[in-house]
Structure formats: C-alpha cells, structure tokens
Amino acid sequence: AFFQAGGLVFALWGREQLATDSGVQDAPGWGGVTLAHNVGSPAEVDEVIEQVRRARATVTREPGETFWGGYSGAFMDTEGHAWEVAHNPGWTLREDGGVELAP
C-alpha cells in the first residue's frame, strides 16, 4: 500500500518481500525498513549506485528493471541502513524534490 504524505510517499510491504527486493537477508540485525531515493531516469539510478559504490557502501541489488515497470537498485549504507534508488515512470518528481503518486 502506498500513501501520499506531503512530498513523500510512505509504503507498506511485507517484511520478507521487502528483504528480497532490497537484496538482504531477513535476519536479526536488519530492521525491516528500507529508505528509497527516487530519481528521474534509469541512467540516474545507475549514477547514484556508482556513487554509493565509490563511497564503499555495499550494493545489495544491481540496478535493473523491476516487476512494477520501473528501474531500481539497492544498497546498504556504511551504517547498515538499507536503501533503494528507484525510477518510477508512473510517479512525478517535483522541482522541490518531492514525489507524487500517479492519480
């Protein structure tokens, strides 16, 4: 389920499915939460994943097409937080950086 929260989108997923999508094991130490950074194109997803790789983050899922029609990759930052970098062609990225769900 997706909920619009101002310029943010709050999503609820099953823990096991989220772990699989994030490229991590659903094991002790993982909190069952993934943060997402939405970008304007698949090329931007690739660029951000390369930046985090150079910053020594652990890429947990290489960028690629998704089951929902977008493009994304995932990583664990150096403090152990799970992230997804995503391009969703059905969502709108506002100039202020906010995200809007499709109507």
N, C-alpha and C positions, 0 to 999 in steps of 0.2 A: 504494500500500500504506500502511496506517495501523498504527501501533504505539503501544500504551499505554506511557507512561514515567512512572510515578507519576501526578501530577496533570496531566501534559502529554500531548499527542498528537504524535507525530513522523510526518510524512507524506512519502512519496517520490513525486514526479511527474516526468514527462518535462520537460526544460527548456523546450522550445518550447511545450508545453501550459501550463506554469506562467506563462510570459511572457504568453501570450494571456489567461489567466484573470486575471492581475494588471494587465492593461491597459498593458503596457510592451513595448518592442521588445527582442528577444533580440539585443542588440548589445554590443560592448565597453563596459565600464563598469557593466553590470548583472551581478551575481554569480550569478544563477540561484537565488537564495534569496528566499523571501517569508515573513515572520512573520505569524502570524494571532492576532487577538484575538477570542475567542468571547463572544457576549453572549446574553441570554435571550429576545430577541424581535426581529422585524424593525424595530419602532419604535426599539429601542436601536441597531441598525445605523445607521439614519438619523440619530439624535442624535450618534453618535460621528463619522460622516462630516462632519456640520455643524461639530462642534468642531474637527476637523483642518483643515477648510477655513478657519475663522476664524483658526487658528494658522498659516495660509499654507502648509500642505502642499499638494501637487498631487494632486487627486483624479484617479486614472487609470481608474477604472471606477465609474460612478454605481451606487448601491445598486439591486438588483433581484433577481428570482427566479433561482435557479441551476438548472443541469441536474441537480443531485443532490437537488433538492427543498427546498433551504434558501433563504436570502436573504443576500446579501452585497454589499459594495462594496470598493474597493481604493484605496490612495493611496501616494504616495512621501513620506516624511517630509522635513524640511528638510535632513537629512544624506544623503539619497539612498537610504534603505532602503525596500524595498517591503513593504507591509502589506496584509492583508485583514482586514476586520471582518465577522464571519460569525455568523449564527444558523443552527444545525443542529438541527432539531427531533428528530433521532434520537439526539443526544448529551445527556448530563446535565451540567449545570453545578453543581458542588458549592458549598456555602456558603463554603468557603475559596478559591474562585476556580478550583479545578482543574476539569478536563474529563475525562469518562469516555465512552469509546466505547460504543455500543449493544452489548448482549450478543450 
